[in-house]
């Protein structure tokens, strides 16, 4: 009776083991990536929000400065209203200064 | 062969083991070394019982150069909460906190919270700065949690507050826009809360479609207004001065581009600071320029005039005999000074603001035509993008008594909102076509796409000839009448009209000594870039709008000419150089 030997017996076991190991590592790796991704997302989003807050503070200062300039009484500060205004064509370099 | 294969297998296994070790090392650092930090961050999101940090889109002003400045944004900081069950020494904790956050917390509030032993979470102070929050967090006080929080911040504080609106809890437990643009565009500005912290792989496996093209990104975003912050500041400043000078009940104003309907500034005084809402009168939270109706008085005369010119019942050369007073339906109608002018042309009705002249041309127009024009102009809401827009009170249009039409011809007996008024007057400045006033020009979606809003709904009401003829008459008001002619700008044509209406007494009549002052104008007269509407309600010790609002109007005109560098439209010399004297 012919004793049949599966030609890839040892290779198949090794292959399955390898695949199993790869799957296990991939699973753990996936968890690690997800956790790192989540942590990074939180860090980045918080960083963006912090930057936005800083910008908002600067914008508040800008708007406050505009209000202060608008409400300045120049006459009280010794400045006089111009008695004449001269409109100069835009091609003049003087008008661009 | 087999040995070679075994070697390869071993090599692969060694590689896998190495990767495994690296991953385990990474997990060790994430979970063990930094685990406590991440746990605390997670606690900060869930300990307060909320669904994460408050998130909401921004609202922007648009400067003349196109730069966006935040009108409403988010501020990040910290709050302090107590767990009364684990807080062992409240006195020490209080001292430690107040050492760093000195004036932020009331002692009574802190100890009242600490006494609530049945609770595990009581917030005691909000809106601490990042620096203070970090210092407090580093103290690690038992029973005291220092949690990150975000809140709505309005960098301009009072700037356009009534138009930008507010965010509050209302009657529910969700922060949402309640007034102004915050309410109108709430669906664009509000966030579902998970967008920043979504799990990439969970999203990938559960709904790959949403990951690639999120439906939220198609409607969530920021909104960009047409409000110019420096123009808005100027308008608010000027209105405050008028209101304080004449102790008015309120004063308001709108500056709009008559060709597009884009509102550059819209303000009412008094208003409120959107960052400090604790003691705000709820009446102020609405937008009176959109919600409230007024009898505007003589700034209605240019509309009556244009209607009659458009209908062809009069021409600028038509004359009439002004007798000073007339009796219509047993009611007496008089000019503001009771004086007759004799036979005069149409232009003088606008220049001298003659009630009899307005009544005369309304009679020439006829009730049906008058009704048609005024229904077209005021019969519908403007559709401005602010909630709770008011409707005009046009009951007198449905009557047949001529005295009612005569009164409406000069702005009494007809009540409209300021936004309706500037829209109707804008037709005179825009070739006879009414545009749709609006505050938001575009929505900037989270996907990065900027979606321009369509505000191209235009309603033709007058002919171009009729509006030009009226514009000439209104220009004469500035050149000949305002401040005795000194208000004239030699290099810029400016059209204007004053209005003084008697206030209703609530009993079907009018006060004889209480007034509503209004003022409108646009420039350059024949190709306007700006139209301005101003009013002050019940000013004290002064009768006519030419006394209260002319200075404000002229200040705004000169400011806009300078700020936008509006080129001269007249007074040019042969060499192309214009010189002028100016009242500033």
HADDOCK unambig.tbl for C-alpha pairs under 7 A between the chains (distance, minus, plus):
assign (segid A and resid 25 and name CA) (segid B and resid 20 and name CA) 6.02 0.50 0.50
assign (segid A and resid 29 and name CA) (segid B and resid 23 and name CA) 6.20 0.50 0.50
assign (segid A and resid 32 and name CA) (segid B and resid 23 and name CA) 6.75 0.50 0.50
assign (segid A and resid 32 and name CA) (segid B and resid 27 and name CA) 6.18 0.50 0.50
assign (segid A and resid 34 and name CA) (segid B and resid 201 and name CA) 6.74 0.50 0.50
assign (segid A and resid 38 and name CA) (segid B and resid 197 and name CA) 6.77 0.50 0.50
assign (segid A and resid 38 and name CA) (segid B and resid 199 and name CA) 6.41 0.50 0.50
assign (segid A and resid 41 and name CA) (segid B and resid 196 and name CA) 6.99 0.50 0.50
assign (segid A and resid 41 and name CA) (segid B and resid 197 and name CA) 6.44 0.50 0.50
assign (segid A and resid 42 and name CA) (segid B and resid 197 and name CA) 6.33 0.50 0.50
assign (segid A and resid 45 and name CA) (segid B and resid 196 and name CA) 6.43 0.50 0.50
assign (segid A and resid 49 and name CA) (segid B and resid 76 and name CA) 6.76 0.50 0.50
assign (segid A and resid 50 and name CA) (segid B and resid 76 and name CA) 6.21 0.50 0.50
assign (segid A and resid 53 and name CA) (segid B and resid 74 and name CA) 6.53 0.50 0.50
assign (segid A and resid 53 and name CA) (segid B and resid 75 and name CA) 4.87 0.50 0.50
assign (segid A and resid 53 and name CA) (segid B and resid 76 and name CA) 5.95 0.50 0.50
assign (segid A and resid 56 and name CA) (segid B and resid 70 and name CA) 6.88 0.50 0.50
assign (segid A and resid 56 and name CA) (segid B and resid 155 and name CA) 6.18 0.50 0.50
assign (segid A and resid 57 and name CA) (segid B and resid 155 and name CA) 6.98 0.50 0.50
assign (segid A and resid 59 and name CA) (segid B and resid 69 and name CA) 6.58 0.50 0.50
assign (segid A and resid 59 and name CA) (segid B and resid 70 and name CA) 6.80 0.50 0.50
assign (segid A and resid 59 and name CA) (segid B and resid 155 and name CA) 6.15 0.50 0.50
assign (segid A and resid 60 and name CA) (segid B and resid 155 and name CA) 4.18 0.50 0.50
assign (segid A and resid 60 and name CA) (segid B and resid 156 and name CA) 5.83 0.50 0.50
assign (segid A and resid 63 and name CA) (segid B and resid 156 and name CA) 5.85 0.50 0.50
assign (segid A and resid 66 and name CA) (segid B and resid 230 and name CA) 6.61 0.50 0.50
assign (segid A and resid 67 and name CA) (segid B and resid 233 and name CA) 6.05 0.50 0.50
assign (segid A and resid 70 and name CA) (segid B and resid 234 and name CA) 6.19 0.50 0.50
assign (segid A and resid 71 and name CA) (segid B and resid 237 and name CA) 6.67 0.50 0.50
assign (segid A and resid 81 and name CA) (segid B and resid 584 and name CA) 6.22 0.50 0.50
assign (segid A and resid 82 and name CA) (segid B and resid 584 and name CA) 6.92 0.50 0.50
assign (segid A and resid 83 and name CA) (segid B and resid 581 and name CA) 6.10 0.50 0.50
assign (segid A and resid 83 and name CA) (segid B and resid 582 and name CA) 6.11 0.50 0.50
assign (segid A and resid 84 and name CA) (segid B and resid 580 and name CA) 5.90 0.50 0.50
assign (segid A and resid 84 and name CA) (segid B and resid 581 and name CA) 4.14 0.50 0.50
assign (segid A and resid 84 and name CA) (segid B and resid 582 and name CA) 5.48 0.50 0.50
assign (segid A and resid 85 and name CA) (segid B and resid 579 and name CA) 6.36 0.50 0.50
assign (segid A and resid 85 and name CA) (segid B and resid 580 and name CA) 5.47 0.50 0.50
assign (segid A and resid 85 and name CA) (segid B and resid 581 and name CA) 5.84 0.50 0.50
assign (segid A and resid 85 and name CA) (segid B and resid 582 and name CA) 6.44 0.50 0.50
assign (segid A and resid 86 and name CA) (segid B and resid 578 and name CA) 6.17 0.50 0.50
assign (segid A and resid 86 and name CA) (segid B and resid 579 and name CA) 4.50 0.50 0.50
assign (segid A and resid 86 and name CA) (segid B and resid 580 and name CA) 6.05 0.50 0.50
assign (segid A and resid 87 and name CA) (segid B and resid 577 and name CA) 6.19 0.50 0.50
assign (segid A and resid 87 and name CA) (segid B and resid 578 and name CA) 5.03 0.50 0.50
assign (segid A and resid 87 and name CA) (segid B and resid 579 and name CA) 5.89 0.50 0.50
assign (segid A and resid 88 and name CA) (segid B and resid 577 and name CA) 5.44 0.50 0.50
assign (segid A and resid 88 and name CA) (segid B and resid 578 and name CA) 6.69 0.50 0.50
assign (segid A and resid 89 and name CA) (segid B and resid 576 and name CA) 6.72 0.50 0.50
assign (segid A and resid 89 and name CA) (segid B and resid 577 and name CA) 6.25 0.50 0.50
